[in-house]
Structures are given as structure tokens and as C-alpha cells.
């Protein structure tokens, strides 16, 4: 088994995840069995209890692990599902070592950071490779070089390289800023970043240089000289129109061939990159523009708006748009802004409305307004998880006449609790057991014959979709909803849980309790998003 560590320098948010996913994709396109591992430095056991504004969207794997959003990128690039072993946090590592110490696993030794913590890290990386039957494991080290909280993970990579030098590569992703007033790229930040790595006993085998523009020969020569590297091992990775173009760009620099040579990997014939390139070409050729409003509440971070809180939704729409042959302009709409008087006028210029996941009371009335606008004005609507619940509340209030209808999450005393807590969840909340206790991972959904959802899924009568929720539709109200034309188009196999709703006589009005965005990939598009974008295009 071979190991490729991907670290970052200068600033966070450079795209280490995309670099890691691209390396994996390129090796997979050479017929090599690969898997990705993300290591996060926080003490949380998983990402489930972290605010989206703090660390981006929580991605849920098939087995129900709440992970960092980079695992979503890995799945999208590799077109395969990953597991809980592909995600490691400091919290997991320390908890495991402490649990072992309490069980006398270490036979009376002093338990120390080195070797016990570093050994645990290495064991987990190897286990991820083993359960995924990988020939090469690409490990993304969260954070940037020089942070005190990630130093043990860097140390683990150094130790593994020391013990298995022919099996380990170090790839460093660093930032080359373009100073507009001077008019050139400056290489000093990258040099200092590599020097910091060197001080930890690590020499990068490859340097992936992130920049606004591609690096020129002068910058490449200077980096090679001061970073103690060959110039052919310095890889340019400038800003591109789409993240999906990155593997194609890196492939032009023969990155996979260079890695394969250094690690002595055996290759096989594969058409994976050809298929990927065909998707990228399709994305580039799209011309018509459609406008979709994303009504959420996790965009703001200080004075700035970030899309990372809903990254899977955005990527699923982009992928579907390429398939439909359109470019999609996605606009963030703060749910609180819609709560203002005549706030729904904000939606007047949009061809489609999406209400994605969410928790708590804030912005709820704005989201309900968005649903009402889309329903009454025949604007294609897609509600995801919380977005389905908001659709249920809006219909209850404005179609069924249930004044004040709500979710008990928002108003525990509502007269019409059309969305209520799942029975097994009440005990968890009482005991403050928040982490990893909600309905997570793959669950089976039975599709109603003759429904729009049945048309979307084609011949599939039963599907598996990923979930992340604690509340559900209250079946006490199912019959009265059905009388008013609401179609419960997706149910759990036992018929007890509502998984999807839709409206008749509407261009597209679908709400899903599950998260189809987790399963959408460029080479395996989710049909719900494709049909939604098609409906938007026709408006």
C-alpha cells in the first residue's frame, strides 16, 4: 500500500481537498485502486455538532458518519461511496488512545504523544486503505503547516515516511499571491511554507502551487531552487472556471505519471478520465442562463457570504445544469430578508427556488414565504430535508387553513404540529445526546406509482437515500393533506415515515426528507436535480 500526504501552507481554503480528490481521480484513471482520507484537527469526534458557518457543510456517508465536506468532493471525483474509516479527527484519535489506556492496552507504559498518538494515526490511515482495498491512500491533512494543533499528524506522516520511504510521498499545496500594485506573483510565502515543513523533517516530493494565474518559468525556477526541488515536480494549479476542470489541468502536467514513477505503481487501462473530460466539456459548452434562488440562513460569516454551508446542493445543481445544457446563476437569499414586509418580491426574477437543510427557529418564516411564493406562482420548487418540512407547514397554513401550523422544533406549543420529533429522538434530547444520534445515512424509500418521483427515478420502485434529521412529518395529518392533493410520493417500506411529498398541477414542486445532494456526482447525476433544472429551464 502506498501513501500520499497532502498538506497546505500560507492560508486555509486553498483547495487541498480538490487537489487531493484530483490526485485520486488521476491515479484511478490509470487503473489504480485508490481511496481518500481526510484528517481534521479539531477535538470533535465528528463534524455533526459543528456550525456550518464554522466549518462548512456536514457531509453524511452511506454508513451514517457525519464528516467534513471534503469527503463529498472525494465521492464526487471518484464516483464511489466512502466509509467512516475515511474520516479521522483529533477527537477520535485521543479518545481511542485514552480508552485503550483505561483498558490497560498499553500494559503499564507511559502513554505519550509519540509513539502512541502517532501510531494510532498511522493505524487508522492503514485501516482506511485496507477496508477500501486501496493500492494508494491519499491523506489530506487539515489546516496549514505551522499550526500547533496539527503537528502530530505531520509527525505521523514523517514517521511513516521514515519507516516506509519507498511507499510514501509528500505533496504540499501552497499559495502564490498576485500583488496587483506590483503586477507579479510573489514566491516568498511558498518558500517560507516549505521551509516550515523542512523544519519538521519533511521534504515535499511535489509542490502544487495555487494562484490566480498560472506560474511562469521564472517563478518555477525560484521555487525549485529555494524549496530544494526539481522544477518538473512543481505543479501549477491556477484558478479555473470549475473545480471539475482541475484534474484535467493537472493531467496536462503529467502529475499522475510522475507520482506513479516515484511510487513504482502498476497501471491498468481505464477510460475514467475520458468520461470525466466529456463531462467537463459539456459543462463548458452550456450557454443559456437560468437563475435559481437558494433560501438559506448559513451563508453569512462576518461581512461575507460563503457557499460552503450548502456545497453539496450547489454542486448537484451545477452538475445537473451541465447535463441540461444551461449555466445556472445561483443567488444566496437570506431567509430573514424574506420575512420583511413584501420580502417575497426578492424572488420575482428567479426561475426556481431551493430551500435546503437547516435547524432551529431563525429564518423559518422567510422560508415559509419562499414556499408560498413558489407554490402560488408556479415556480419550480425543491425542498431538501428542512425544506420539505417548510413546505408541509406552508401548505397546512395556507391551503388547509391550519392557522399557526408549525414544527414542534420551532414552536413546541403549536396547535397543529404537522412536523414533530421522531419518537426515539425525544430520549436523546432529554439526555443531551446530540452527537451521532439523529437519523443518519442510507435509508430505504418506497416510491409511489404514478407520481412525479416515480417518473424521475424511472424503473426504480425502491431507492436508498441518505438522511440527516431528527424531525418528521406527523402522520396524524396525512389523510387531510391527501384530500387537498398533496402526494406522499416517498415512504419508508413500512409506510410509517414520509420521505417525499409533491404537488399536482405544478411545474415542479417536490420536497424530500432525505438529501439527494449527497449522492449526486458528475458521472452519476441525481435525477431529482436534473428534472428540477429542466423545469427551471422551461419557465
BALUM-340239 format. One record per residue (C-alpha): residue number from 1; x, y negated, z. Coordinates in pm, whole numbers, plus 50000, padded with zeros to 5 digits. Last residue first. Example, Ala and Ser with C-alpha at 12.3 -4.5 7.8 and 13.67 -1.06 7.14 Angstrom:
! residues 2
 num  east north    up
   2 51367 50106 50714
   1 51230 50450 50780
! end
This chain:
! residues 539
 num  east north    up
 539 45992 47138 48291
 538 46117 47429 48076
 537 46475 47408 48205
 536 46352 47425 48565
 535 46167 47750 48490
 534 46481 47899 48334
 533 46678 47784 48639
 532 46437 47971 48868
 531 46444 48280 48647
 530 46824 48296 48662
 529 46826 48226 49036
 528 46587 48514 49108
 527 46777 48742 48868
 526 47098 48742 49076
 525 47387 48741 48834
 524 47629 49034 48828
 523 47940 48924 48639
 522 47935 48567 48772
 521 47817 48687 49115
 520 47491 48655 49312
 519 47456 48875 49620
 518 47483 48618 49896
 517 47254 48383 49700
 516 46968 48633 49727
 515 46934 48544 50097
 514 46633 48717 50251
 513 46313 48560 50380
 512 46237 48472 50020
 511 46014 48193 49894
 510 45899 48166 49536
 509 45706 47897 49348
 508 45779 47895 48976
 507 45560 47748 48702
 506 45256 47758 48935
 505 44921 47924 48881
 504 44991 48195 49138
 503 45203 48128 49444
 502 45487 48335 49582
 501 45597 48504 49904
 500 45893 48721 49998
 499 46023 48945 50280
 498 45709 48975 50492
 497 45774 49233 50762
 496 45531 49504 50871
 495 45472 49684 50542
 494 45669 49993 50648
 493 45897 49954 50345
 492 45960 49586 50431
 491 45751 49357 50215
 490 45806 49147 49902
 489 45537 48994 49681
 488 45313 48857 49952
 487 45102 48661 49706
 486 44931 48347 49834
 485 44602 48300 49653
 484 44385 48145 49923
 483 44242 48480 50033
 482 44598 48612 50067
 481 44680 48344 50323
 480 44373 48435 50530
 479 44473 48801 50520
 478 44834 48743 50631
 477 44763 48520 50929
 476 44815 48771 51212
 475 45117 48891 51016
 474 45324 48603 51158
 473 45601 48533 50905
 472 45945 48587 51057
 471 46201 48440 51297
 470 46554 48555 51393
 469 46726 48529 51057
 468 47026 48632 50847
 467 46935 48877 50573
 466 47096 49051 50277
 465 46893 49216 50003
 464 46821 49574 49905
 463 46565 49637 49633
 462 46263 49864 49583
 461 46037 49872 49278
 460 46322 49796 49039
 459 46207 49808 48678
 458 46241 49435 48622
 457 46356 49240 48928
 456 46211 48912 48797
 455 45888 49067 48671
 454 45833 49236 49008
 453 45906 48903 49179
 452 45641 48738 48962
 451 45393 48991 49098
 450 45228 49274 48907
 449 45349 49544 49147
 448 45457 49416 49487
 447 45829 49470 49552
 446 45946 49677 49851
 445 46241 49524 50035
 444 46519 49720 50204
 443 46758 49550 50443
 442 47125 49465 50393
 441 47300 49246 50650
 440 47170 49074 50960
 439 46856 49044 51169
 438 46987 48841 51463
 437 47212 48983 51737
 436 47561 48907 51609
 435 47625 48623 51854
 434 47326 48474 52034
 433 47290 48689 52343
 432 47165 48413 52573
 431 46985 48673 52789
 430 46642 48522 52719
 429 46739 48478 52352
 428 46831 48845 52315
 427 46508 48954 52485
 426 46299 48745 52248
 425 46475 48887 51941
 424 46320 49236 51953
 423 45973 49094 51885
 422 46072 48880 51583
 421 46002 48516 51665
 420 45706 48347 51506
 419 45610 48176 51181
 418 45238 48105 51131
 417 45222 47991 51494
 416 44888 47805 51456
 415 44803 47623 51780
 414 45166 47517 51816
 413 45309 47545 52168
 412 45658 47677 52078
 411 45703 47392 51828
 410 46012 47416 51607
 409 46119 47775 51674
 408 45750 47859 51723
 407 45711 47782 51354
 406 45435 47541 51264
 405 45069 47478 51197
 404 44973 47128 51319
 403 44645 47122 51128
 402 44553 47461 50992
 401 44355 47345 50689
 400 44438 47647 50472
 399 44584 47446 50184
 398 44762 47157 50354
 397 44862 47292 50693
 396 44897 47665 50626
 395 45052 47600 50284
 394 45312 47367 50437
 393 45393 47612 50717
 392 45441 47905 50477
 391 45660 47693 50250
 390 45875 47590 50548
 389 45917 47959 50637
 388 46031 48035 50284
 387 46286 47754 50302
 386 46411 47887 50637
 385 46504 48204 50441
 384 46553 48057 50092
 383 46275 47855 49936
 382 46280 47811 49559
 381 46042 47562 49400
 380 45975 47482 49035
 379 45782 47151 49019
 378 45406 47198 48974
 377 45332 46854 49122
 376 45124 46984 49414
 375 45357 47270 49508
 374 45683 47080 49459
 373 45561 46776 49655
 372 45421 46991 49936
 371 45746 47188 49962
 370 45951 46867 49980
 369 45720 46731 50249
 368 45775 47050 50451
 367 46148 46993 50421
 366 46112 46639 50550
 365 45900 46760 50841
 364 46170 47011 50935
 363 46457 46762 50931
 362 46576 46845 51282
 361 46376 47114 51458
 360 46610 47413 51464
 359 46787 47630 51207
 358 46853 47615 50834
 357 46867 47808 50510
 356 46793 47657 50170
 355 46510 47435 50038
 354 46552 47420 49661
 353 46362 47180 49434
 352 46349 47178 49055
 351 46321 46937 48763
 350 46407 46638 48977
 349 46335 46274 48899
 348 46040 46223 49136
 347 46201 46390 49438
 346 46300 46066 49613
 345 45933 45970 49594
 344 45883 46225 49875
 343 46003 45963 50122
 342 45677 45770 50081
 341 45707 45680 50452
 340 46031 45828 50583
 339 46047 46203 50650
 338 46211 46258 50311
 337 46526 46087 50437
 336 46543 46335 50727
 335 46568 46627 50483
 334 46887 46478 50342
 333 46884 46531 49965
 332 47204 46660 49808
 331 47191 46645 49427
 330 47273 46929 49192
 329 47328 46841 48828
 328 47297 47167 48643
 327 47459 47231 48308
 326 47244 47447 48085
 325 47284 47765 47883
 324 47056 47998 48079
 323 47354 48218 48172
 322 47569 47918 48262
 321 47284 47783 48474
 320 47253 48114 48658
 319 47618 48096 48760
 318 47588 47733 48870
 317 47271 47811 49068
 316 47441 48103 49246
 315 47744 47883 49315
 314 47533 47612 49478
 313 47340 47860 49690
 312 47658 48035 49802
 311 47822 47701 49891
 310 47542 47574 50113
 309 47740 47432 50407
 308 48037 47389 50175
 307 47861 47111 49981
 306 48013 46833 50187
 305 47881 46480 50237
 304 48097 46209 50392
 303 48057 45932 50650
 302 48102 46169 50944
 301 48028 46519 50818
 300 47689 46516 50649
 299 47568 46803 50435
 298 47406 47025 50699
 297 47049 46899 50675
 296 46913 47034 50350
 295 46693 46959 50051
 294 46884 47063 49739
 293 46742 46868 49444
 292 46789 47012 49096
 291 46856 46815 48777
 290 46886 46978 48436
 289 47150 46897 48174
 288 47164 47045 47824
 287 47520 47126 47714
 286 47640 47472 47822
 285 47953 47571 47626
 284 48190 47559 47925
 283 47984 47800 48135
 282 47963 48046 47845
 281 48338 48028 47803
 280 48385 48102 48174
 279 48150 48402 48145
 278 48345 48538 47846
 277 48669 48486 48040
 276 48537 48705 48321
 275 48440 48981 48079
 274 48784 48969 47919
 273 48946 48964 48264
 272 48767 49287 48357
 271 48856 49474 48038
 270 49089 49717 48214
 269 49383 49939 48114
 268 49590 50069 48401
 267 49883 49925 48595
 266 50139 50067 48837
 265 50280 49826 49095
 264 50653 49763 49136
 263 50593 49486 49393
 262 50810 49224 49220
 261 50706 49336 48871
 260 50335 49345 48957
 259 50355 48998 49107
 258 50518 48856 48792
 257 50270 49032 48565
 256 49978 48897 48771
 255 50112 48539 48755
 254 50156 48542 48378
 253 50136 48162 48355
 252 49834 48191 48124
 251 49682 48417 48391
 250 49683 48129 48636
 249 49456 47928 48406
 248 49218 48222 48351
 247 49209 48293 48725
 246 49130 47923 48795
 245 48850 47879 48539
 244 48588 48021 48776
 243 48657 47738 49021
 242 48508 47502 48765
 241 48612 47173 48600
 240 48976 47224 48694
 239 49204 47051 48946
 238 49564 47158 48898
 237 49716 47501 48978
 236 50077 47514 48861
 235 50279 47820 48959
 234 50636 47804 49083
 233 50786 48151 49044
 232 50921 48066 48696
 231 51129 47785 48855
 230 51324 48032 49070
 229 51313 47945 49438
 228 51518 47784 49715
 227 51245 47531 49802
 226 51471 47233 49729
 225 51595 47350 49389
 224 51276 47517 49265
 223 51068 47221 49382
 222 51298 46980 49201
 221 51286 47180 48879
 220 50906 47207 48887
 219 50869 46834 48947
 218 51094 46754 48648
 217 50927 47018 48428
 216 50577 46875 48477
 215 50311 46975 48728
 214 49948 46992 48615
 213 49724 46711 48736
 212 49514 46657 49047
 211 49746 46886 49238
 210 49771 47231 49393
 209 50109 47401 49355
 208 50114 47777 49394
 207 50460 47872 49523
 206 50563 48232 49484
 205 50810 48453 49673
 204 50785 48229 49978
 203 51070 48250 50231
 202 50955 48320 50587
 201 51175 48309 50896
 200 50956 48062 51081
 199 51194 47776 50994
 198 51157 47879 50629
 197 50781 47821 50651
 196 50844 47470 50784
 195 51089 47414 50498
 194 50818 47524 50257
 193 50580 47258 50392
 192 50855 46998 50386
 191 50924 47066 50019
 190 50552 47058 49938
 189 50510 46721 50109
 188 50823 46588 49929
 187 50704 46668 49574
 186 50537 46341 49475
 185 50327 46338 49156
 184 50355 46017 48958
 183 50193 45682 48877
 182 50343 45473 49154
 181 50021 45298 49257
 180 49825 45613 49172
 179 50021 45842 49403
 178 49942 46197 49288
 177 49979 46435 49579
 176 50148 46777 49541
 175 49971 47011 49781
 174 50073 47360 49887
 173 49974 47722 49837
 172 50243 47964 49960
 171 50257 48323 49839
 170 50458 48572 50048
 169 50501 48922 49910
 168 50524 49251 50098
 167 50585 49610 49987
 166 50958 49603 49908
 165 51038 49441 50244
 164 50849 49694 50452
 163 50979 49642 50807
 162 51096 49282 50770
 161 50797 49194 50552
 160 50564 49337 50818
 159 50745 49134 51085
 158 50719 48814 50882
 157 50346 48869 50817
 156 50290 48928 51189
 155 50481 48607 51265
 154 50257 48414 51029
 153 49960 48559 51214
 152 50121 48468 51546
 151 50173 48107 51433
 150 49804 48045 51364
 149 49716 47841 51674
 148 50037 47636 51681
 147 49971 47481 51342
 146 50289 47450 51136
 145 50167 47622 50821
 144 49808 47536 50741
 143 49476 47687 50846
 142 49358 48036 50758
 141 49600 48305 50643
 140 49459 48473 50331
 139 49559 48838 50302
 138 49565 49006 49960
 137 49575 49384 50003
 136 49716 49596 49720
 135 49663 49966 49648
 134 49322 49949 49809
 133 49102 50236 49925
 132 48865 49982 50086
 131 48878 50167 50420
 130 49258 50189 50392
 129 49326 49829 50294
 128 49115 49693 50576
 127 49286 49937 50814
 126 49626 49807 50707
 125 49523 49449 50786
 124 49380 49557 51121
 123 49698 49745 51217
 122 49911 49442 51121
 121 49705 49212 51343
 120 49713 49457 51635
 119 50091 49490 51599
 118 50123 49110 51609
 117 49918 49094 51930
 116 50112 49376 52095
 115 50467 49300 51979
 114 50489 49010 52044
 113 50202 48830 52213
 112 50263 49034 52527
 111 50111 49317 52727
 110 50361 49420 52993
 109 50359 49798 52971
 108 50155 50013 53209
 107 50047 50281 52963
 106 49947 50043 52683
 105 49602 50198 52646
 104 49530 50148 53015
 103 49159 50086 52938
 102 49189 49727 53062
 101 49486 49678 52830
 100 49287 49816 52536
  99 49002 49573 52604
  98 49257 49288 52625
  97 49412 49388 52291
  96 49072 49416 52122
  95 48950 49085 52260
  94 49273 48913 52150
  93 49243 49040 51794
  92 48871 48978 51754
  91 48900 48625 51893
  90 49195 48546 51668
  89 48970 48631 51376
  88 48978 48904 51111
  87 48745 48965 50816
  86 48792 49238 50555
  85 48723 49507 50818
  84 48362 49388 50837
  83 48313 49501 50480
  82 48337 49377 50122
  81 48098 49412 49829
  80 48231 49407 49474
  79 48228 49169 49180
  78 48595 49084 49245
  77 48556 48708 49193
  76 48212 48673 49354
  75 48299 48908 49640
  74 48620 48718 49716
  73 48438 48385 49698
  72 48176 48508 49945
  71 48455 48631 50171
  70 48586 48274 50161
  69 48266 48155 50332
  68 48390 48284 50669
  67 48206 48579 50815
  66 47888 48700 50978
  65 47908 49080 50955
  64 47582 49253 50866
  63 47706 49563 50682
  62 47621 49408 50346
  61 47832 49103 50426
  60 47697 48771 50552
  59 47861 48440 50461
  58 47840 48154 50710
  57 47860 47823 50527
  56 48122 47565 50607
  55 48346 47541 50911
  54 48232 47254 51130
  53 47945 47123 50919
  52 47801 47476 50910
  51 47803 47491 51294
  50 47977 47802 51428
  49 47777 48074 51606
  48 47789 48336 51331
  47 48150 48284 51226
  46 48287 48589 51408
  45 48465 48676 51733
  44 48519 48305 51793
  43 48875 48233 51906
  42 48955 48041 51589
  41 49244 48123 51361
  40 49061 48281 51072
  39 49216 48571 50879
  38 49052 48654 50547
  37 49125 48990 50386
  36 49094 49065 50015
  35 49087 49405 49843
  34 49263 49554 49545
  33 49267 49868 49330
  32 49497 49792 49035
  31 49358 49828 48683
  30 49534 49520 48545
  29 49211 49318 48572
  28 49212 49408 48942
  27 49550 49235 48971
  26 49407 48921 48808
  25 49096 48929 49025
  24 49296 48970 49346
  23 49524 48679 49255
  22 49216 48471 49172
  21 49049 48555 49505
  20 49360 48449 49696
  19 49392 48126 49494
  18 49019 48057 49541
  17 49053 48114 49915
  16 49368 47904 49936
  15 49163 47624 49779
  14 49334 47315 49913
  13 49080 47264 50192
  12 49345 47221 50461
  11 49636 46984 50414
  10 50018 46999 50387
   9 50056 47378 50356
   8 49869 47698 50292
   7 49938 48069 50328
   6 49866 48367 50104
   5 50009 48698 50221
   4 50035 48974 49960
   3 50053 49330 50095
   2 50125 49652 49906
   1 50000 50000 50000
! end
